[in-house]
């Protein structure tokens, strides 16, 4: 029988591949005799076990790796072909520096005419993979814990939100009752005042009536904020004259403006501007913008209010003579609860709701609001509302 020629070059290449593989994967191997003694071992065997100074060949397997103590029956079963292999995963050793070394051990039957009958032990250093698995497990546990904490926080937040809504409803109910009585008696007073009553008396009665409406819109601001947060804001649409809505709010605030010695300059479009809006909320928008202008306009300053039609849009513009705003302040002025850094005195103090709610209500009407301002030169707010676009409402 003729033996095929031995391919020395292929064997050498395979040997190099094995060396590289063992280097990259930190793999070592040993041949174990049937008597469970190490017959041969790779040159890096002791290094992989992190025992560079110990002798490997000639030592009993159970002395070299204590994990095989008590597993002699399983080793014999592998040797006799009754078991395909025996493996131990993530065997750990504590290193002198406190780090943990993780090893995977596997034993298979080896029968070779040159090497004889025995067991092939393969040892792989899997420390890096084990550490990654531990970090993944730890991260997964931390993520699960964070998820639970987030769920608890959300439940608590929902509970607090419900309590806030309940408190707000109760507060509004308690405020509405005396406010309704004040409005009723104010209207009654205006109707029964004799014609010869002093002008100041009539003026005061008008102030009472206008301020009750002002309080009404302040309460509406809080109610609308709650509805906005819950996504429940709805519009009650009617066909209304844009000019009349703006004029009525300006007239309502005229007494306050006169007390602050402001000069209203009202320039309404020559013809009625009809569009479908929630009239009460649109007046609320105007009130927020007009009262905001009054806050920042100095004594004897001018406030200009104009309306006109432009490109199928109703436009309202209000300009004040206030302190103006920086670019940073303009970028944040429509944010909820935002207050300008210089607006800390009693005259201009507020809750930071008005402009936020005004913007939301304008956008709910498919419109938009712009701002032009310079420090020391006042501010100009402009509202654009479509005359014929559909509006979400009920």
Order of alpha helices (4+ residues) and beta strands (2+ residues): alpha-beta-beta-alpha-alpha-alpha-beta-beta-beta-alpha-alpha-beta-alpha-alpha-beta-beta-alpha-beta-beta-alpha-alpha-beta-beta
